[in-house]
Amino acid sequence: MLVQILFYVFATILVASALGVIVARNPVHSALGLVMCFVTSAAIWLLAGAEFLAIVLVLVYVGAVMVLFLFVVMMLDINLEELRRGFTRFAWLGWLTAGAVIFEIVGVVVSRAFGVDVTRGPLPQPESYSNTTELGRALYTEFAYPFELAAVVLLVAIVAAIALTMRRRPGYKAQDVSRQVAVRAQDRVRIVHMEPEERS
């Protein structure tokens, strides 16, 4: 009973924060709403017994990906008015995606009508069972190449984000370390000797 109550509480917070991601006009507020989505999703995964996935969601997505996203949003100097002006052009794609997600959710809810028993959960595992061990065994044996491919894709995304951030912009000022190190005091400081004057 307590698990069901916690599930509905976290699910309500998750839906509210997801709506905040969509509705917020400030991209930083949207990113913070997405952080709340990740945290509540991790809590729901803890209730489902997937401890490793919950910890990875918090550490990787909240601790690394969202920080990178915030840096990209704040450093790319995005023209928000221009983005909002072209928003309606892709509204049909958003409605199509929302319709597909709603269709999938409704299909899961009414799946018991197709002979699928959704009331039965997974069989209880012995105390020595570790889903982290089973996940690692599957990840590094059967799915080793897709795992490495995903790592390469993430590396390319990080390099691309850094390259976009460091692009030349009007008014962009960058340090020239070699010139700073090679500077001499004689070139920067000039000592002027003046005769003392008497104030009237």
N, C-alpha and C positions, 0 to 999 in steps of 0.2 A: 504493500500500500504506500509506504513512504517513497519507494523507488518511483512509482507512478506519479506521485505528487511532485517530486523533484524533476521528473521528466517534463511534466507540463509547465512547470515554472521556467525551466531552462529553455524549453521550446518557445514559450511566449517571449522571453527576452531575445532569443535568436531571431524570431520573426520581426520583432520591433526594431532590432539593430539592423537587420537586412533592409527593412524599409527605410531606415535612416541613411543607409549607404546610397540608396537610389534617390531619395528626396533631397538630401543635403546639397546646397548650392556651392559650398566650399569643399574643394577636393581633400583638404586636410581633415575636415570633419567626416567626410566619407571614409577616409582611411581609418580614422579612430572607430567609426562604426563597424568597419570590417574587422578590426582587432577584437571588438566585443563579440562579433559573430564567431571568430575562431575560438575565443575563450569558452563561450557557451557550448560550442560544438564539442570541444575537448571534454567539457563536463558531461555531456550526453554520452560520449564514447566511454568515459569512465563508468557510467551507469551500465553500459552494455558489456563491460568487462574487457575492453580493448585499451589497456593502460598504456601500452607502447605507442599506439597511434595518437592517443591524447597528448602524451608528453612531446612527441615529435611535432604535432600540430602547434603546440605552444612555443616550443624552442625554435623550430625552423621558420614557421610562417610569421608568428608574432615577433619573434626575436630577431629575425634576419630579413625575411622578404618584405615585411611591412616597413621596417626601418629603411631599407633600400628604396621602397616605393615612395616613402615620405621625402627622402633626399632627392629623388628624381622629380617629384612634383614641385618641390620648393626651389630647386636649382635650375629647372629647365625654362623658367620664365614663360609659362603657358598663358596665352591670351584667352581668358575664360569667356569673354564676350563673343569672340569668334567661334569658340567651340559650341556655345549655346545657340548661336545663329544657325549652325548646320545640324542641330540635333534632330529636327523633324525629318530630315532626309532619311534617317535610319530608324525611324520609329516603327516602320513595318517589320524590320528585323527583330526589334525588341518584343513586339507583340507576338511574332511567330515563335520566338524562343520561350516566352511566357506561356503560350498555349501548349507547347510541347511539354514543358515542366508540369503544368496543371494536368495534362493528360496522363503523364506518368504517375503522378501522385494519386489521381483518381483510380488508375489501374491497380495500384498497390492496395488501396483501401477496399476495392470491390473484388480483389483477387480470390477471396474465399468462394465466390460464386463460380469460379472456374475449377474448383476441386483442389485448391491450394489451401492447406491448413496454416493460417498465419498465427494461430493462437499458441502453437507449440514452439518453444524456443529451442536453442541448441542443447544437446545432451550435456549433462554435467561432466566436467573433466576432473581427473584425480588431482590431489594437492601438488604432486610433483610436476604437473603440466605447466609449461610456460609458453604463452603465445608469442613472446619476444623471440624465444629460441626457434619456434616453428617458422615464424616470419623470416628470421635471418637465414634459416636453412633453405627456405624456398627462394629467397631473394638472391642468394649467392650461388645457387646451383641451377635451378630451372630458369630463373629470370635474370641471370647475371648480365647478359648482353643488353637487354632493355634497360636494366638499372644503370649500366655504364653510359648508354645512349642518353638517358635522362640527365645524367650528370654533365655530359658534354653540352646538351641544350641549355641547361642552367648556366654553365660557364659562359657560353656565347651571349646569353641574355645579360649577364653581369657586365661583360666587356662592352656590349652595345650600349648599356645604360651609362657606363663611365664615358664612353666616346661621345654620346649625345650631351652629357653634362659638360664636358670639356671643350665643346665646339666653340669656334670664334664667334663672338657677338659684338655688336657696336657697344663701345664703352667697357669692354671686358679688359680687366687688368690682371696680368699674370706676373709672377716673380721670375726674374732672371738670376738664378742663383750664382752662376759663374761671374756675372758682372758685380754682384754684391760682394762676393769673396775677393775679387781682384781690385776692389776700390782702395784708394790710398787717402790718407788723411789730408795730404797736401791738395788733393783735387776737390775736396769737399769743404774744407775749413780754411778761411783766410783771416789772419790776425792783422788788425789795423791798429797802428800806434797813433794816438791823437794827443795833442798838447792839451793840458788842462786849461779850462776857461773859467773866468770869474763871472759869477752871475751878478747882474746889476740890481 
